[in-house]
Each structure stands twice: as C-alpha cells, then as structure tokens.
C-alpha cells in the first residue's frame, strides 16, 4: 500500500539491524529498530527508516584462547546489499560544508509491502579525509566524532528526506542520537511560520516528534560539552538552542533534547518508564513495552509447527495465543531440532563435546558490569555440585564488550578461566562474534534463558522474548520486560534480586539462583518432561503472543503517531 503523505512516519535510529551480514548494528537497540521496521512492513504502515551506512561496522570480535578480546574492522561491500541513490544534501558543521549521500534498503513485509530504509554516507568526493570517515564506524570512540555522526543522522537525515520528496508528519527518535532533527525542524518552522514566537514553534515541533529512551543508566545518555557544540555548530546556533527552557547549560544532553522537543515520550517497559520518570522529573514518560519480530526470531523447526497449527501467526502476533492447542510433542521435537543445530555449530568451534541430551543454559548479551555475566559462575564449586547431581550441565555464553569497556573485557576473560574448573560436570563455551545469526541459534537452541542484571538497570531485555518465541522458558531477575512477562508456573522463573545498594547483593542473588536451579528448575526438567513441554507451549501462547513488535507498533500508531485503530486495521 502506498503511504499517504499525511500519515508518513520517519523512524530515526543510530543503528538498525537489517540483516546479520549488514554491519549497521551493535546489539539490542539496533535489533529492536530492525524488528520495528520488519513489523511495519508486515502491517503496511506508512514508515521510512533513517540511519548511517557504517562502512567498517561496529567491530568484529576476535577472542584468543584466554578470552582476550581484540577488535577488527568489518569488511563488507555495501553495493551487494544496498541500492545507491543519486540524492545528496549538504549540511554546515565545523565551519565547513559536509556532503552526505544515501543508500536504500527495502524491508519486505509478509504480504509484499516494503519499507525503505535510507542509510547516510559521508564517504564522498569533495569531503575532507576526516569527513569521509564520519560514517565509517558505529559509535565512534571520540566525542567530536560522535557529535558529528549525530549531526549527520539528525540534521542530514531530515534534510535527505526532504531531498527525496518525503514529508513526514511524525519523526520517531529511537534514543537521543537523532535528537538534532528536532532542532532542524524547529529552525525550519521558525523561519516559515506566521507566528514566530518560541512557544508557538515549540508546540509545532512537539506535535511532530516522538522520543523513545532506552537506558536507565546515566552514562548511556549522550552529552557533549557546550564548547564542543559551539565548535561543531557555531556559537550563534548554540545560543539559539539555549533559548529553549531547560535545554542547554554547560552541556548538550541529547536525551534532554529529545524529551523537551517531543510531544510523546516513552520508556520501553512499564518498569523502565517508572525509572525514567525518576531520572527526568517533571516529564510525562509513557510505557510502550518492546517486542520482537516473531518470524525473524522463531527458528525454522518451530516456524513449521506454527504454520501448521496457527497459520495467521506471521501476520497477527496475537494469534500465537492459540499455540495452547498445539500438541506439546511437536513443540518439544521442534526445539530439539533447534538445539541440535546449536550444538552442532558449537562443536565445530572446538572440542567442546556438547550433547543434545544435556540441560543447556544460555546467556548472551553485551558484556558489561551491570549485566552480571559472572553471577552464574560466582560459586564454581556449588555449580559443579549441581551439575554432578543432575547429570551435567552445559552453558552457552556470547556477547561483545565495548572496545573502551576494559572491565567488560576482563569479564569475558574471567568466564574463560572457569572452563577447566567446572569440568567434568559443567561444560562451558563462549561463542565469539555475537550477531543476529548467532543470537538466533542460541535463543532457539538452549533449554533455559538466563538474565541477571542488577535491577533496575535493565530497560527491557528483548533477548528473553526471542527465547519465549521458541518455547524456551526464562529465568530472570524481576526487571525490564520480565516484570510483565513472568507468569508463575507458565513462562519461567524469577530471581527476586537484592537491592543494588545491599551489602553482598551479588552473593545473595547467586544463592537464590542456585537454589531455584537445583530445587525447582532441574527437578522439573528431568522428572516431569510432560509438564516442561506444557511450559514451553505456554511461553509461546502467553509471552510471544504479546511481546512482539506488531503489538508494540499498534501501540505507537494509536498513542504516538495519531493513526486510528480503524486506519491500522485497513492496512
């Protein structure tokens, strides 16, 4: 269906996971963006995506035998995956003109509708050598580089849409990286409105902008010194921004910019919205809980089962509620096929000797301190005893540490050091180069999905939703989406974590983890396979039927974009 100009939504994100082999994403934020656009294509929504090209990607992770991480540039050929367009725009930053080109990728929906994604590129003749590198790396490691990237995304991205003849009525900023688009919009309105008062112009900008914040961690919100902003944009431009109340003092805070200039602001789970309201007092922050794109994250064997029993599931995520009628034997068999696929791949990585009949735990996400990757391994002796009592366990880890997160890198090395100590009753592997393909294998192939962040620092946690789509129960701290997704006896187990300020919180939480694993989870798995199969089915029927991006987008469409339920249904 052709999008009516009056309805067009422009979705801006610093990273978008279009396909595993296209390195325009680093992790959860980008995967969420990609899933959003995939569901928009399925639903026929009037949407376009905007991001950067990243000729060298985020980075390719290389791990040596001791778990020491080094980073390599990603080598890929954009022309094999994307269509280069002839459109160019020019923005003025750092006292000079910067030319920006664009590539296009089409996200195909289940019924043939396409969502265009525009990827901005500064590697053009006429730009300086430094400017040509602005679109090289996702999340450049230096402040000026990051700020110029965000100018390309926000200002350049909005100007590129105009050059393409597109006139969005809503701009959705997925995190603060693209918030400069609101300043660019304000500038245009200021120059062309009949009522040039600041209040009137701000009202028009807010009516057009939607802002989603994704992190409850202060360090996760981009902020730049005012002096740097003046060097990049000019003192006069920054002075105009400073006229907006609460917006600029000694720094340019991109999240505050998004909050102040958006008419609809949301966190990505109910719990995260509560935490965000505490971080940003005085702002109305709604909750739109994240989801995942069902067809992308359901493994082929489980897809075949759902196609037989719930044929509408690819178009209507809520139809997965009917998974309750599926014979559990089919779900168990589909999961076993996915598990065997994962184990076959693990065993090609080295002599890990993983086996399909052993209980397998998965833990895969960005490696940083608050995610607590070592909580499961806190007491090696106790974990080894549990493994011996239940006939051995297998643990699959994966994830990247940010190149500047030296503590995160040391955590990967710490995991590697436990491999020998856990034998023979617990086998452990760390799968390198975590990406969409690796994640898809792990979430579908393990028996239990583990998530142990220090609450309330988990904004959402979509990896657990992907596991649920494959009938894999979650075992998680009560934070993020799990506050809503946990249904006792049906979707998994909860770790009632100690408060982060409590003395010995990690020790207490590890004890609760081991007790639940030893006294509840493993006894059920080994002693009552029929009930375990029912729980797997419940994960799909109760969790996957709600925690999908179709439901999420329906909420955005009616609550944030101004589309009526009837209009959505007609698409």
RODO-2510 file (C-alpha; in nm, 4 decimals, decimal comma):
residues 571
     n   res          X          Y          Z
     1     x     0,0000     0,0000     0,0000
     2     x     0,1330     0,3443    -0,0903
     3     x     0,1775     0,5651     0,2145
     4     x    -0,0329     0,8792     0,2196
     5     x     0,1980     1,1781     0,2821
     6     x    -0,0191     1,2965     0,5692
     7     x     0,0498     0,9725     0,7541
     8     x     0,4217     0,9242     0,6920
     9     x     0,6344     0,8299     0,9953
    10     x     1,0129     0,8715     0,9798
    11     x     1,1921     0,6349     1,2180
    12     x     1,5450     0,7534     1,3054
    13     x     1,7937     0,5248     1,4786
    14     x     2,1723     0,5364     1,5068
    15     x     2,1740     0,1625     1,4390
    16     x     1,9326    -0,0647     1,2525
    17     x     1,9797    -0,4414     1,2183
    18     x     1,8633    -0,5085     0,8629
    19     x     2,0338    -0,8451     0,8224
    20     x     2,3083    -1,0325     1,0043
    21     x     2,5564    -0,9709     0,7227
    22     x     2,4924    -0,5934     0,7075
    23     x     2,7001    -0,4465     0,9967
    24     x     2,4807    -0,1456     1,0779
    25     x     2,4040    -0,2527     1,4355
    26     x     2,5817    -0,3406     1,7580
    27     x     2,3134    -0,5021     1,9721
    28     x     1,9694    -0,4665     2,1235
    29     x     1,8915    -0,1088     2,0161
    30     x     1,9634    -0,1848     1,6519
    31     x     1,7855    -0,5192     1,6564
    32     x     1,4786    -0,3526     1,8080
    33     x     1,4898    -0,0930     1,5288
    34     x     1,5150    -0,3601     1,2626
    35     x     1,2320    -0,5619     1,4157
    36     x     1,0188    -0,2471     1,4304
    37     x     1,0632    -0,1855     1,0581
    38     x     1,0034    -0,5516     0,9742
    39     x     0,6708    -0,5408     1,1565
    40     x     0,5862    -0,2066     0,9938
    41     x     0,6354    -0,3757     0,6563
    42     x     0,4162    -0,6698     0,7630
    43     x     0,1440    -0,4299     0,8767
    44     x     0,1709    -0,1999     0,5746
    45     x     0,2341     0,1044     0,7925
    46     x     0,3470     0,4302     0,6253
    47     x     0,7023     0,4400     0,7597
    48     x     1,0595     0,5011     0,6462
    49     x     1,3803     0,4312     0,8362
    50     x     1,6886     0,6531     0,8587
    51     x     2,0347     0,5510     0,9839
    52     x     2,4047     0,5628     0,8811
    53     x     2,5920     0,3292     0,6480
    54     x     2,8985     0,2321     0,8618
    55     x     3,1480     0,1107     0,6045
    56     x     3,3571    -0,0559     0,8796
    57     x     3,0703    -0,1626     1,1030
    58     x     3,0815    -0,1719     1,4822
    59     x     3,3642    -0,4232     1,5096
    60     x     3,4395    -0,7898     1,4529
    61     x     3,5201    -0,9590     1,7822
    62     x     3,8278    -1,1803     1,7993
    63     x     3,8837    -1,3905     2,1134
    64     x     4,2046    -1,5795     2,1838
    65     x     4,2330    -1,8974     2,3898
    66     x     4,2259    -1,6949     2,7119
    67     x     3,9222    -1,4855     2,6190
    68     x     4,1221    -1,1718     2,5420
    69     x     3,9102    -0,9587     2,3072
    70     x     4,0555    -0,7640     2,0186
    71     x     3,8585    -0,5682     1,7611
    72     x     3,8850    -0,5774     1,3840
    73     x     3,7071    -0,3675     1,1234
    74     x     3,4216    -0,5390     0,9455
    75     x     3,4870    -0,5941     0,5751
    76     x     3,1746    -0,5811     0,3595
    77     x     3,0521    -0,4498     0,0240
    78     x     2,7507    -0,2159     0,0579
    79     x     2,6781    -0,2405    -0,3146
    80     x     2,5985    -0,6110    -0,2752
    81     x     2,3170    -0,5395    -0,0295
    82     x     2,2033    -0,1813    -0,0870
    83     x     2,0958     0,0457    -0,3710
    84     x     2,2951     0,3660    -0,4083
    85     x     2,0781     0,6687    -0,4846
    86     x     2,1922     0,9877    -0,6560
    87     x     2,0490     1,2247    -0,3977
    88     x     2,2889     1,4371    -0,1911
    89     x     2,2471     1,7053     0,0740
    90     x     2,4907     1,9476     0,2335
    91     x     2,4980     2,0486     0,5999
    92     x     2,7295     2,3038     0,7560
    93     x     2,9286     2,1803     1,0558
    94     x     3,2743     2,2521     1,1960
    95     x     3,2916     2,5664     0,9857
    96     x     3,2633     2,3865     0,6525
    97     x     3,0158     2,2174     0,4229
    98     x     2,9705     1,8414     0,4570
    99     x     2,8239     1,6442     0,1674
   100     x     2,6047     1,3466     0,2512
   101     x     2,4974     1,0719     0,0117
   102     x     2,2421     0,7978     0,0630
   103     x     2,1819     0,4285     0,0028
   104     x     1,8491     0,2463     0,0210
   105     x     1,7464    -0,0913     0,1603
   106     x     1,3944    -0,2250     0,1253
   107     x     1,2480    -0,4213     0,4165
   108     x     0,9946    -0,6661     0,2752
   109     x     0,6752    -0,7486     0,4630
   110     x     0,4908    -1,0775     0,4682
   111     x     0,2404    -0,9575     0,2054
   112     x     0,4860    -0,7745    -0,0193
   113     x     0,4708    -0,4238     0,1315
   114     x     0,8140    -0,2600     0,1518
   115     x     0,9575    -0,0121     0,3999
   116     x     1,2511     0,1904     0,2619
   117     x     1,5484     0,2427     0,4907
   118     x     1,7850     0,5259     0,3977
   119     x     2,1490     0,4866     0,5018
   120     x     2,3557     0,8064     0,5071
   121     x     2,7128     0,8077     0,3785
   122     x     2,9833     1,0769     0,4010
   123     x     3,2478     0,8893     0,2002
   124     x     3,2066     1,1224    -0,0968
   125     x     3,4478     1,3079    -0,3218
   126     x     3,4672     1,6715    -0,2184
   127     x     3,4664     1,5926     0,1554
   128     x     3,7905     1,6095     0,3518
   129     x     3,9613     1,2846     0,4504
   130     x     3,8335     1,3221     0,8084
   131     x     3,4797     1,3971     0,6933
   132     x     3,4764     1,0944     0,4634
   133     x     3,5397     0,8773     0,7710
   134     x     3,2423     1,0105     0,9717
   135     x     3,0243     0,7225     0,8548
   136     x     3,2944     0,4556     0,8980
   137     x     3,2339     0,3190     1,2480
   138     x     2,9179     0,2763     1,4500
   139     x     2,9618     0,4565     1,7838
   140     x     3,2953     0,6227     1,7190
   141     x     3,5129     0,6387     2,0251
   142     x     3,5841     1,0139     2,0364
   143     x     3,3388     1,2866     2,1398
   144     x     3,3735     1,5052     1,8323
   145     x     3,3322     1,2045     1,6029
   146     x     3,0146     1,1022     1,7843
   147     x     2,8657     1,4507     1,7739
   148     x     2,9338     1,4899     1,4019
   149     x     2,7762     1,1484     1,3417
   150     x     2,4672     1,2569     1,5309
   151     x     2,4524     1,5754     1,3235
   152     x     2,4654     1,3645     1,0070
   153     x     2,1868     1,1400     1,1385
   154     x     1,9540     1,4068     1,2772
   155     x     2,0121     1,7105     1,0573
   156     x     2,1405     1,5337     0,7470
   157     x     1,8796     1,2609     0,7743
   158     x     1,5900     1,5044     0,7918
   159     x     1,7280     1,7103     0,5042
   160     x     1,7737     1,3921     0,2986
   161     x     1,4072     1,3032     0,3412
   162     x     1,3172     1,6464     0,2052
   163     x     1,5531     1,5903    -0,0899
   164     x     1,3791     1,2589    -0,1550
   165     x     1,0446     1,4356    -0,1691
   166     x     0,9182     1,2884     0,1582
   167     x     0,7217     1,4929     0,4111
   168     x     0,6818     1,3047     0,7394
   169     x     0,4144     1,4136     0,9823
   170     x     0,5822     1,2231     1,2662
   171     x     0,9504     1,1837     1,3495
   172     x     1,0244     0,8944     1,5839
   173     x     1,3634     0,9292     1,7546
   174     x     1,4841     0,5886     1,8731
   175     x     1,7134     0,7121     2,1548
   176     x     1,8741     1,0560     2,1717
   177     x     2,1319     1,0083     1,8956
   178     x     1,8969     1,1580     1,6348
   179     x     1,7555     1,4370     1,8522
   180     x     1,9197     1,7119     1,6440
   181     x     1,6478     1,6510     1,3860
   182     x     1,4105     1,8316     1,6242
   183     x     1,6405     2,1357     1,6241
   184     x     1,6498     2,1279     1,2439
   185     x     1,2705     2,1065     1,2335
   186     x     1,2431     2,3935     1,4823
   187     x     1,4722     2,6055     1,2648
   188     x     1,2523     2,5441     0,9588
   189     x     0,9323     2,6223     1,1468
   190     x     1,0889     2,9344     1,2978
   191     x     1,1781     3,0639     0,9541
   192     x     0,8457     2,9873     0,7817
   193     x     0,5690     3,0122     1,0428
   194     x     0,3269     3,3022     1,0625
   195     x     0,3653     3,3014     1,4427
   196     x     0,7422     3,3039     1,5057
   197     x     0,7176     3,3081     1,8853
   198     x     0,9274     3,0387     2,0527
   199     x     0,6265     2,8870     2,2295
   200     x     0,4269     2,8522     1,9066
   201     x     0,7197     2,6986     1,7201
   202     x     0,7946     2,4545     2,0013
   203     x     0,4312     2,3427     2,0017
   204     x     0,4546     2,2529     1,6322
   205     x     0,7795     2,0622     1,6830
   206     x     0,6401     1,8669     1,9765
   207     x     0,3302     1,7761     1,7779
   208     x     0,5571     1,6132     1,5182
   209     x     0,8145     1,4379     1,7397
   210     x     0,8139     1,1113     1,9331
   211     x     1,1061     1,0141     2,1568
   212     x     1,1889     0,6702     2,2959
   213     x     1,4504     0,6426     2,5696
   214     x     1,6154     0,3025     2,6146
   215     x     1,8512     0,3219     2,9098
   216     x     1,8102     0,3823     3,2829
   217     x     2,1865     0,4309     3,3147
   218     x     2,3011     0,7963     3,3215
   219     x     2,6215     0,7118     3,1323
   220     x     2,4102     0,5737     2,8489
   221     x     2,2708     0,9188     2,7613
   222     x     2,4885     1,1083     2,5151
   223     x     2,6017     1,4505     2,6347
   224     x     2,8575     1,6882     2,4865
   225     x     3,0330     1,9949     2,6315
   226     x     2,8830     2,3251     2,5213
   227     x     3,2233     2,4365     2,3953
   228     x     3,2385     2,1353     2,1622
   229     x     2,8839     2,2005     2,0404
   230     x     2,9832     2,5581     1,9592
   231     x     3,2869     2,4373     1,7641
   232     x     3,0725     2,1959     1,5618
   233     x     2,7590     2,4044     1,5064
   234     x     2,8747     2,7609     1,5711
   235     x     2,8179     2,9840     1,8738
   236     x     2,5154     3,1545     1,7171
   237     x     2,3320     2,8263     1,6549
   238     x     2,4042     2,7028     2,0057
   239     x     2,2842     3,0345     2,1510
   240     x     1,9507     2,9850     1,9738
   241     x     1,9210     2,6384     2,1241
   242     x     1,9985     2,7847     2,4656
   243     x     1,6815     2,9941     2,4411
   244     x     1,4762     2,6751     2,4849
   245     x     1,3997     2,6294     2,8568
   246     x     1,5917     2,3526     3,0373
   247     x     1,7801     2,2585     2,7222
   248     x     2,1377     2,3814     2,7439
   249     x     2,3600     2,4945     3,0284
   250     x     2,7178     2,3717     3,0214
   251     x     2,6427     2,0690     2,8027
   252     x     2,4255     1,9454     2,5186
   253     x     2,2322     1,6454     2,6531
   254     x     2,0709     1,4582     2,3659
   255     x     1,8148     1,2832     2,5844
   256     x     1,7008     1,6124     2,7370
   257     x     1,6775     1,7488     2,3839
   258     x     1,4516     1,4606     2,2838
   259     x     1,2410     1,4954     2,5977
   260     x     1,1923     1,8701     2,5642
   261     x     1,1047     1,8688     2,1956
   262     x     0,8729     1,5667     2,1768
   263     x     0,5016     1,5520     2,2363
   264     x     0,5103     1,1797     2,3187
   265     x     0,7929     1,0277     2,5230
   266     x     0,8164     0,6665     2,6336
   267     x     1,0290     0,4089     2,8060
   268     x     1,0495     0,0532     2,6754
   269     x     0,8774    -0,1328     2,9584
   270     x     0,6469    -0,0390     3,2434
   271     x     0,9290    -0,0660     3,4947
   272     x     1,1657     0,1345     3,2755
   273     x     0,9094     0,4130     3,2380
   274     x     0,8867     0,4351     3,6191
   275     x     1,2656     0,4566     3,6481
   276     x     1,2840     0,7165     3,3690
   277     x     1,0270     0,9384     3,5388
   278     x     1,2568     0,9382     3,8405
   279     x     1,5572     1,0260     3,6247
   280     x     1,3760     1,3083     3,4452
   281     x     1,1329     1,4623     3,6965
   282     x     0,8669     1,6865     3,5535
   283     x     0,8379     1,4947     3,2262
   284     x     0,5475     1,2745     3,1286
   285     x     0,7014     0,9446     3,0211
   286     x     0,4718     0,6707     2,8951
   287     x     0,5394     0,2988     2,8711
   288     x     0,5393     0,1098     2,5425
   289     x     0,6934    -0,2267     2,6167
   290     x     0,9265    -0,3593     2,3490
   291     x     0,8647    -0,6665     2,1389
   292     x     1,0491    -0,8724     1,8787
   293     x     0,9632    -0,9617     1,5205
   294     x     0,8094    -1,3049     1,5562
   295     x     0,9042    -1,4570     1,2199
   296     x     1,2657    -1,3338     1,2416
   297     x     1,3350    -1,4865     1,5810
   298     x     1,1414    -1,8129     1,5628
   299     x     1,3678    -2,0942     1,4422
   300     x     1,2666    -2,2813     1,1247
   301     x     1,1582    -2,6028     1,3009
   302     x     0,9251    -2,4054     1,5327
   303     x     0,8057    -2,1929     1,2408
   304     x     0,6918    -2,5119     1,0665
   305     x     0,4904    -2,6155     1,3739
   306     x     0,3251    -2,2746     1,3996
   307     x     0,2495    -2,2697     1,0258
   308     x     0,0593    -2,5958     1,0646
   309     x    -0,1400    -2,5043     1,3731
   310     x    -0,1600    -2,1224     1,3816
   311     x    -0,1368    -2,0146     1,0157
   312     x    -0,2148    -1,6475     1,0934
   313     x     0,0812    -1,6024     1,3292
   314     x     0,3108    -1,4314     1,0764
   315     x     0,0555    -1,1546     1,0146
   316     x    -0,1067    -1,1330     1,3561
   317     x     0,1189    -1,1815     1,6560
   318     x    -0,1743    -1,2099     1,8956
   319     x    -0,2754    -1,5286     1,7094
   320     x     0,0089    -1,7038     1,8939
   321     x    -0,2281    -1,7196     2,1897
   322     x    -0,3775    -2,0173     2,0058
   323     x    -0,0495    -2,2059     2,0469
   324     x    -0,2149    -2,3622     2,3507
   325     x    -0,3873    -2,6084     2,1169
   326     x    -0,0577    -2,7394     1,9719
   327     x     0,0411    -3,0886     2,0904
   328     x     0,3387    -3,0459     2,3206
   329     x     0,5226    -3,3320     2,1486
   330     x     0,5514    -3,1200     1,8341
   331     x     0,6883    -2,8223     2,0243
   332     x     0,9408    -3,0404     2,2065
   333     x     1,0507    -3,2030     1,8805
   334     x     1,0926    -2,8640     1,7090
   335     x     1,3006    -2,7367     1,9986
   336     x     1,5150    -3,0476     1,9941
   337     x     1,5922    -2,9867     1,6262
   338     x     1,6929    -2,6272     1,7025
   339     x     1,9027    -2,7472     1,9958
   340     x     2,0849    -3,0000     1,7803
   341     x     2,1613    -2,7250     1,5265
   342     x     2,3136    -2,5084     1,8014
   343     x     2,5173    -2,7950     1,9441
   344     x     2,6486    -2,8953     1,6016
   345     x     2,7733    -2,5399     1,5495
   346     x     2,9304    -2,5200     1,8966
   347     x     3,1192    -2,8441     1,8386
   348     x     3,2641    -2,7089     1,5135
   349     x     3,4271    -2,4281     1,7160
   350     x     3,6471    -2,6722     1,9083
   351     x     3,6453    -2,9890     2,1219
   352     x     3,3601    -2,8750     2,3456
   353     x     3,1769    -3,2108     2,3366
   354     x     2,8320    -3,0628     2,3826
   355     x     2,5460    -3,3144     2,3672
   356     x     2,1744    -3,2740     2,2938
   357     x     2,0516    -3,4668     2,5989
   358     x     2,2200    -3,2347     2,8496
   359     x     2,0422    -2,9390     3,0072
   360     x     2,1718    -2,6238     2,8418
   361     x     2,1594    -2,2677     2,9772
   362     x     2,2003    -1,9629     2,7529
   363     x     2,3353    -1,6192     2,8453
   364     x     2,4083    -1,3837     2,5540
   365     x     2,4115    -1,0029     2,5542
   366     x     2,6506    -0,7086     2,5671
   367     x     2,9204    -0,7783     2,8246
   368     x     2,9338    -0,5022     3,0825
   369     x     2,9368    -0,4894     3,4610
   370     x     2,5694    -0,4358     3,5428
   371     x     2,4624    -0,7335     3,3265
   372     x     2,6436    -0,9578     3,5786
   373     x     2,7635    -1,2282     3,3413
   374     x     2,9600    -1,3857     3,6288
   375     x     2,6659    -1,4309     3,8654
   376     x     2,6026    -1,7874     3,7461
   377     x     2,9750    -1,8631     3,7912
   378     x     3,0137    -1,6914     4,1284
   379     x     3,0482    -2,0192     4,3214
   380     x     3,2173    -2,2694     4,0898
   381     x     3,2199    -2,5480     4,3495
   382     x     2,8460    -2,5192     4,4101
   383     x     2,7626    -2,5024     4,0397
   384     x     2,9787    -2,8073     3,9735
   385     x     2,7990    -2,9970     4,2513
   386     x     2,4607    -2,9075     4,0990
   387     x     2,5840    -3,0286     3,7602
   388     x     2,7050    -3,3575     3,9087
   389     x     2,3758    -3,4106     4,0899
   390     x     2,1726    -3,3732     3,7695
   391     x     2,3955    -3,5480     3,5188
   392     x     2,5978    -3,2476     3,3971
   393     x     2,5041    -2,9063     3,2626
   394     x     2,6034    -2,7050     2,9558
   395     x     2,6325    -2,3250     2,9476
   396     x     2,6470    -2,1127     2,6319
   397     x     2,7796    -1,7572     2,6655
   398     x     2,8150    -1,4955     2,3953
   399     x     2,8485    -1,1188     2,3731
   400     x     3,0817    -0,8311     2,2948
   401     x     3,2406    -0,5818     2,5302
   402     x     3,2632    -0,2242     2,4055
   403     x     3,6227    -0,1579     2,2935
   404     x     3,6642     0,1020     2,5702
   405     x     3,4974    -0,1102     2,8393
   406     x     3,8066    -0,2685     2,9881
   407     x     3,6121    -0,4104     3,2811
   408     x     3,3769    -0,5780     3,0353
   409     x     3,6713    -0,7324     2,8530
   410     x     3,8068    -0,8671     3,1811
   411     x     3,4687    -1,0296     3,2469
   412     x     3,4986    -1,2288     2,9239
   413     x     3,8439    -1,3426     3,0335
   414     x     3,7008    -1,4397     3,3731
   415     x     3,4406    -1,6605     3,2042
   416     x     3,7142    -1,8333     3,0041
   417     x     3,9124    -1,9027     3,3221
   418     x     3,6250    -2,1068     3,4643
   419     x     3,6047    -2,3538     3,1769
   420     x     3,8518    -2,6044     3,3196
   421     x     3,7461    -2,5532     3,6807
   422     x     3,3850    -2,6533     3,6034
   423     x     3,4717    -2,9859     3,4409
   424     x     3,3624    -3,2607     3,4269
   425     x     3,0100    -3,1767     3,5414
   426     x     2,9611    -2,8406     3,3715
   427     x     3,0687    -2,7678     3,0157
   428     x     3,1027    -2,4056     2,9168
   429     x     3,1530    -2,2353     2,5816
   430     x     3,1822    -1,8700     2,4831
   431     x     3,0652    -1,8239     2,1236
   432     x     3,2522    -1,5335     1,9560
   433     x     3,1235    -1,2668     1,7164
   434     x     2,7778    -1,2246     1,8660
   435     x     2,5407    -1,1070     1,5924
   436     x     2,1857    -1,1709     1,4700
   437     x     2,2705    -1,5146     1,3326
   438     x     2,4496    -1,6315     1,6472
   439     x     2,1754    -1,4875     1,8679
   440     x     1,9086    -1,6692     1,6659
   441     x     2,0881    -2,0001     1,7142
   442     x     2,1300    -1,9558     2,0890
   443     x     1,7831    -1,8254     2,1826
   444     x     1,6245    -2,1165     1,9946
   445     x     1,8613    -2,3940     2,0998
   446     x     1,9090    -2,3643     2,4758
   447     x     1,6733    -2,5107     2,7377
   448     x     1,6727    -2,2088     2,9687
   449     x     1,7358    -1,8397     2,9053
   450     x     1,9207    -1,6662     3,1898
   451     x     1,9197    -1,2914     3,2569
   452     x     2,0793    -1,1492     3,5712
   453     x     2,1177    -0,7679     3,5506
   454     x     2,1377    -0,5562     3,8611
   455     x     1,7893    -0,4022     3,8862
   456     x     1,6608    -0,1525     3,7941
   457     x     1,9231    -0,1225     3,5188
   458     x     1,7521    -0,3446     3,2596
   459     x     1,5335    -0,1250     3,0401
   460     x     1,3631    -0,4095     2,8561
   461     x     1,5651    -0,7196     2,7664
   462     x     1,4297    -0,8407     2,4323
   463     x     1,6547    -1,1487     2,4103
   464     x     1,4255    -1,3243     2,6564
   465     x     1,1281    -1,2510     2,4310
   466     x     1,3121    -1,4216     2,1434
   467     x     1,3694    -1,7276     2,3602
   468     x     0,9995    -1,7372     2,4504
   469     x     0,9072    -1,7435     2,0802
   470     x     1,0998    -2,0712     2,0634
   471     x     0,9357    -2,2228     2,3677
   472     x     1,2372    -2,1573     2,5905
   473     x     1,1477    -2,0571     2,9496
   474     x     1,3173    -1,7552     3,1063
   475     x     1,4991    -1,7446     3,4379
   476     x     1,5458    -1,3779     3,5128
   477     x     1,5746    -1,1020     3,7645
   478     x     1,2438    -0,9198     3,8039
   479     x     1,3308    -0,6197     3,5893
   480     x     1,2549    -0,4798     3,2438
   481     x     1,0020    -0,6802     3,0426
   482     x     1,0121    -0,9715     3,2888
   483     x     0,8086    -0,7683     3,5383
   484     x     0,5260    -0,8051     3,2851
   485     x     0,6191    -1,1342     3,1172
   486     x     0,6680    -1,3559     3,4215
   487     x     0,3675    -1,5800     3,4809
   488     x     0,4428    -1,8178     3,7650
   489     x     0,4364    -2,1788     3,6563
   490     x     0,3929    -2,0901     3,2880
   491     x     0,6699    -1,8733     3,1379
   492     x     0,9678    -1,9379     3,3648
   493     x     1,1170    -1,8404     3,6990
   494     x     1,2126    -1,5209     3,8737
   495     x     1,5136    -1,4221     4,0832
   496     x     1,3978    -1,1746     4,3469
   497     x     1,7203    -0,9791     4,3459
   498     x     1,8606    -0,7923     4,6417
   499     x     1,8690    -0,4134     4,6217
   500     x     2,1774    -0,2888     4,4381
   501     x     2,2862    -0,0969     4,7476
   502     x     2,2667    -0,4005     4,9766
   503     x     2,5918    -0,5388     5,1123
   504     x     2,6608    -0,8725     4,9464
   505     x     2,3820    -0,8330     4,6876
   506     x     2,5612    -1,0488     4,4295
   507     x     2,6221    -1,3234     4,6837
   508     x     2,2553    -1,3238     4,7871
   509     x     2,1361    -1,3274     4,4264
   510     x     2,3737    -1,6098     4,3323
   511     x     2,2422    -1,8144     4,6243
   512     x     1,8825    -1,7605     4,5047
   513     x     1,9853    -1,8550     4,1525
   514     x     2,1499    -2,1808     4,2611
   515     x     1,8597    -2,2761     4,4869
   516     x     1,5997    -2,2269     4,2141
   517     x     1,8120    -2,4130     3,9612
   518     x     1,8784    -2,7065     4,1944
   519     x     1,5403    -2,7292     4,3702
   520     x     1,2858    -2,6184     4,1081
   521     x     1,4096    -2,5960     3,7506
   522     x     1,6242    -2,9064     3,7080
   523     x     1,3881    -3,1353     3,9043
   524     x     1,1018    -3,0308     3,6759
   525     x     1,3074    -3,0775     3,3593
   526     x     1,4378    -3,4227     3,4475
   527     x     1,1411    -3,5594     3,6413
   528     x     0,8370    -3,4226     3,4598
   529     x     0,9020    -3,3770     3,0902
   530     x     0,5292    -3,3581     3,0195
   531     x     0,4933    -3,0527     3,2417
   532     x     0,8090    -2,9000     3,0932
   533     x     0,6562    -2,9378     2,7476
   534     x     0,3440    -2,7595     2,8663
   535     x     0,5587    -2,4743     2,9979
   536     x     0,7333    -2,4469     2,6612
   537     x     0,3944    -2,4174     2,4937
   538     x     0,2839    -2,1584     2,7484
   539     x     0,5912    -1,9471     2,6702
   540     x     0,4674    -1,9124     2,3138
   541     x     0,0992    -1,8712     2,3994
   542     x     0,1391    -1,6310     2,6929
   543     x     0,4640    -1,4419     2,6230
   544     x     0,5248    -1,4499     2,2469
   545     x     0,1632    -1,3583     2,1678
   546     x     0,2095    -1,0250     2,3488
   547     x     0,5803    -0,9392     2,3412
   548     x     0,6086    -0,8882     1,9676
   549     x     0,6717    -0,5763     1,7599
   550     x     0,3311    -0,5940     1,5935
   551     x     0,1579    -0,5276     1,9256
   552     x     0,4233    -0,2681     2,0106
   553     x     0,3733    -0,0850     1,6803
   554     x    -0,0039    -0,0853     1,7216
   555     x     0,0531     0,0994     2,0493
   556     x     0,2851     0,3523     1,8870
   557     x     0,0490     0,4007     1,5940
   558     x    -0,2547     0,4862     1,8077
   559     x    -0,0861     0,6522     2,1055
   560     x     0,2100     0,8328     1,9456
   561     x     0,1626     0,8590     1,5701
   562     x    -0,2007     0,9676     1,5694
   563     x    -0,3278     0,6844     1,3484
   564     x    -0,6731     0,5492     1,4278
   565     x    -0,7305     0,1822     1,5076
   566     x    -0,9579     0,1645     1,2038
   567     x    -0,6835     0,3022     0,9790
   568     x    -0,4380     0,0449     1,1088
   569     x    -0,6870    -0,2365     1,0551
   570     x    -0,7427    -0,1284     0,6936
   571     x    -0,3748    -0,1567     0,6105
***
